[in-house]
Amino acid sequence: MNVYVRELSSALAGAGVDCDVYTRAWRRGLAPVVEVEPGFRVHHVPAGPEASVAKEDLPQHVEQFTAGVLDRIENAGRPDVIHANYWLSGVSGHTLKHRLELPLVSTFHTLARVKAEEAAEEHDRRAKSEAEVIGCSDAILANSAGEAAQLERLYGAVPHRIEIVPPGVDHHLFSPGDQLSARRQLGLGNGPVLLFAGRIQPLKGADVAVRALAALRAERPSDRAGPGRRPATLLLVGGPSGAEGNAELARLHRLVADLGVQERVQFIAPQPHGRLALYYRAADVCLVPSRSESFGLVALEAAACGTPVVAADVGGLSTLVTHGVSGFLVEGRDPEAYAAYVARLLDDRPLARAMGAQAAALATTYRWSITAARLRRLYADLTARQLVECR
């Protein structure tokens, strides 16, 4: 989501739309306002402690944050549109809409009721808040047709208010490159490399990636130990996130030990966004086994780097990956199914190269400039419409 807001704001500023981004001041000493580039400013708003706060504790600071944003707006100038990202910002944006009588655009990125369906989790407070924001939003952005359908089915969103606007990818950062050079920079050997990049939490399915690596021994004879054999390595890039993140990370370490693949799995801390390109280029296959995914930016960035993706057939991933052309889609969560597709790509290098080229070509159709142009038109339309009233 941070990447989305940063890249979209930059693209909007480049398209002539001034963007003021308001975020909670998360440490002491932050400047009240930072001009990232002409037309794009970030405001650090005091709300709660001047320190990092666990995500589950953030709701108690929304009211103070909203008051701080309102104070900044009243002193800095009235915007034309409020665009909220994530449900907490949606709650804040909903209040600001009524106080300022401005149109509200909402992007949720993830939805509580989708998480509850896929992971048997309860998010009552969040789901109710999302429903209220959706009911009063003048436009709701969906990253894919699948997310639009979820908004209608699970929240009763009014179809004509939903706008399907996919994110983009920075093709200056994420583009095909030399695999051997990327591996040298990362200190990797010449054996097969699998990549999982994302938050460590149950929803992202890192455990499926680990089990797929273990299952690869049976699927791919050349991956078995023996003279001259080079077994595959799995890179898990990311850190724990959310209330279950630390427990999930500990569970992954136990799983790796139980499966006997300790020497073949590398746990790598979260990386600066631009540096992820090195990992995508170094990998032979990128695994995205999410239980749900509104879009799947990791899959798009990997594709832009020419790396075939083996992904869950869910949400936006079903749109990003063309099965059998730019990668493979897997129904369900069977690690052996993932391993079978990975084995095909590792054993058939011409197929892997062809799929990587197709992936890179398809990724060129996703550009932040296109996303910004569509939103610029939407914002202009909303300023001329009557505001939606709370239902």
N, C-alpha and C positions, 0 to 999 in steps of 0.2 A: 504494500500500500504506500509506503514511503517513496518507493521508486515511481509509482503511478502519479502521486501528487507532484513530486519534483519534476518529472519529465513533462507532464501535462501542463503545469504552470509555465514552464519554460517555453513550450510550444505555443501556448496561448499568448504569452507576452510577445513572442516573435510574430504572431498574427495580429498584433495590435490591440489585444485585450489585456488591460492592466489587471494584475492579480495580487491581492493581499491575502496571504496564507496565515491563519492564526493557529498557533499550537501552544500547548502548555509549556511553561518554563520548567525544564527538567533538571537544571542545575544552577548553582549560583554563578553570577558573573556574566550571564548571557546578555548581550545587547538587547534593548527593548525591540529594536527593529533592525533587520539586516537586509540590505539590498543585494539580492543574489545576482541580478542583472537588471538592465533597464526594463521597467514595467513589471518586475516580479520581486515582491518584498515578503519577508517572513517576520511575523510579529510573535514575540515570546510573551505569553500572558501568564502572570502569576496565578496559580490555582493549586492549593495544597502545598506540600513540602517542596522546597527547591532541591529535589533529588528524584531519582528514578522511583517510580511507583509501580507495583505489580498491576497487571492489566485488570485483574478482578477487583482492585481497589479504586480504580479510576472513576467509577460512577458517582462516588460521594463528592467528587470535586467538580462535577459538570456545572452545577449551579453557579459556583464562584467563577469558573472559566467563562460561562456565558455572560455574566455581569462584566467581567473584564473585557471581553470582546466588544460588548455594547458600548462601554466607555471609550474604547479605542476608536470605534467607528464614529461615534458622535464627535470626537475631536479631530479625526483624520479625514472625514468625508464619507458621505453615504454611497454605498455601492449600488449597482443596478440589479445584481442577482446574488443570492447566497447559494454556494455549492458545498454540501456537506459530504464528507467521506467517512464511512464507518458509522455504526449505530450511535456511538456516544456523541459524535459530531452532529448526527441527525437530530438527537434530542436537543442539543444546543441550537442548531439551525432552525428547528421547529419553533422554539421560543423567539428567536430573533426575527423570524418571518412575521410573526404577529406583532411584535413590538415595532418593527420598522415598516411593515406592510410591503414586503418585497417577495418576489417569487423564490421558491425553494427548489433546488435540484438536489437529489440524493443519490449517492453511489454507496452501496453497502459492502461490496467486496466479499463478505461472507454473510450468511444468514443463519440465525439461531435455529429456525425450524428445519432447515436443511441439515444442519449439524445433528439435531436431535434424531432425524430420520436415519442418518448414516451411521451415527456412533452411539445411538441409544442414550443421548445425553439430554438433560433438562436445562432449558434456558428460559424459564417463564418470564422473568422480569425483562430480559433483553427482548424476547419475542414480542411481548406486549408493547414495548417502546417502539420496536421496529414497525409494528402494525400501525401505531398512531402516526409515526412519521410518514409511512407510505400513504396513509389515508389523506394526508394534508399536503404531500409534495406536489408541486406543479409539474414536475417531470422526474421520472425515476430512470436512472441509467442502468442498463443491463449490459454486461460484457459479451453475452452470447444469447442465442435464441433459447438455449436450455435454461439460463438464469431467468429470462423473461417468463418462461413457462412456470418456473418455481415461484416467482413473485405473484403470478395470477393464482396458481393452485393453492399455495400455502398462506397467502396474505390477502387474497381478493383484490389485488392491485387492478386498477382500471386500465384495460389494455392500451387505450389511446394515449395514456400518459407515459407509457414505457417506451424508452428510446434505446435501441440496441446500438451501442457505440463501442466497438472493440478498442482496447488500448493499442499502443504501438510498441516499437522497439527501436533503440538507438543503433542504427546500422553503422555509425562511426565506431562505436565500441564493440558491437557484436557482429562479427563477419567471419567468414572462413579464414583460417590461418594455418601455419605449419604445425602439424601435430608434434613432431620431434622437438621443435624449438620450445613449444609450450611445455612439454614433459621435462625438458632440461631445466627450464626456469622453475618448475615445481618440484624438482628433485625426484622425478618418477623414472622407473625403468622402462624397458621396451615391451613388457608383457601387456596383455589386454587390460583395459581400464574401464570400469563402469562408474557412473557418477549418479549420486543422489544429492540434490541441492534444495534446501528448504528448511523451514522451521521443524524442530524436533518436537512433535506432538502427535497423538494417535491419528488424527485426521489425515496427516500427510503420508502415512504408510511406510516409513523408513524400515519397519520390521519386515515388510514384504520384500524390499530390496535386499536385505540381509539374507532372508530365506531363499531368494532367487539365486543369490551368489552360491549358497551351499548346494542348491539343487542343480546348479550348472555342471557339477562334476558328473552327474548321471547323463545329462543331456549332451555333453560335449566331451568326447573321449580325450581330445587334446588338452583339456583342462585338468585331467587327472595327473597326480604327481608321477614323476618318472624322469629318466635321464633326458635332459634337454628341454623338458616341458616348462612352459611359462604360465602358471595359473593366473587367473584373472584377479585383479585387485578392485575393491569397491571403495570409493571415496564418499564419505558421508559429510557433506559440507553444510554446516548450520548449527544453531544453538537451541537450547530449550526455550519454549514459548508457552505462555498461558499457565493456568493452575496445574496442569498435568505434565508440563514440560520436563521438569527435573526427574519426575518418576519415570517418564518415558525414556529419557536418556539412560537412566540406570537400568531399565528393562532391556534396552538395546545392548548395553555392555554385557549383561547376563546372557542374552540370546547369542551374541557373538561367541562367548565362551562355551556355551552349551553345544553349539554347532561346530565347534572346533575350527573356526575361521579367523582366530585372532590375528594371525600373521597376514591375512588378506584383506582386512578392513582397516581403513584409516579414518579416525574421527578428526575432523578439521573444523576449527572455530569459524564463525561467520566471517565472511570476507567483504572488503569494500566492493561495491557493485561492479565497478569497471574491471576489477581483478577476476571476477567470475568468468570472464571471456577466456582466460587462460585454462580454466578447468574444463569448460565446454570443448575447447579445441583439443585438449589433451585426451579427452574421453573417446572411446569407441562407441559407446552407447550411453544415453542419458535415460535414467529410469524415473518415471513420475507416477507412482502407484497410489495417488490420493484417493481417499474415500469419496470426496466431493471436491469440486474445483469450479469456481465461477468463471474463471478464464484459464489460467495456467501460464503465467509469464515465464516461468523457468523453461517450459517446453518451447515457447516461442524464441527465447534467447538462445537455447541450444540449437534449435533449427536454423536460426540466423547465422550461427557459427558453423553450419554444415554437419552437425552431429545428429545421427538418427535417434529418434525418441521411441521408447517403448512405454506407453502410458495407459492409465486406466481409461476405459471407455465411459467417462462421466463428464457432465458439464461442458465447459468450454474446450476441454481436451479433445472431445469428439469432433470439434470443428478444426482445431489447430493441427491435428495429425490426420493425414489421409492414409488410411490403413492399406498397407502393402505398397505404398508409393513413397511417402516421406518418413515412414516409421510403421509401428504396429500398435493397435489398440487391443486391450485385454478386457474381456468381460469378467467381472468377479475379481477375487483377490487371491487366486491360486498362484503361489510362487513358481510352481513348475511351468505354468503357462508363460510367465515372464521369462523364465530360464530358457524355454524352448525358442522364443523369439530372439533372445540375446544370442543363443548358440548359432542361429541362422546367420545373424549379422557378423559374428566373429569368424565363422567358418567360410563365409562367402564374401570375400572382400570386394569383388566387383558389385555385388548387390548392395553392400554397405556404402560404397562410394556413390552409387547411383541414387540411393535413398538420401544420402547427405546432400547431394546436389539438388535434388527435388525439394528437400526441406528448406535449404537456403533460398531457393527460388520462390517458394510459397511465402516465406517470411518477409520478402520484399514488399508484399501487398499490405503489410501492417506498419504504418508509419505514424508517429506522433503528430506530424503536420496535418495528416488526414483527420485524425481524432480532433485536433484543435479546430480545424475548419468546420467540422460538423457541430461542435459545441458552440462556436461563435454564432452560427446561424440559429441554433436553439436558444441561446441566451437572448438574442435580439427578438425572436418570436415571443418569448415569455414576457418581455417587458411591455409588449403590446396587448397581452391577454389579461382577462380578469383573473384575479387570484383564486385558486382552489380553496374552498372552505373546508374546515375539519368536518369529517362525517361522524 
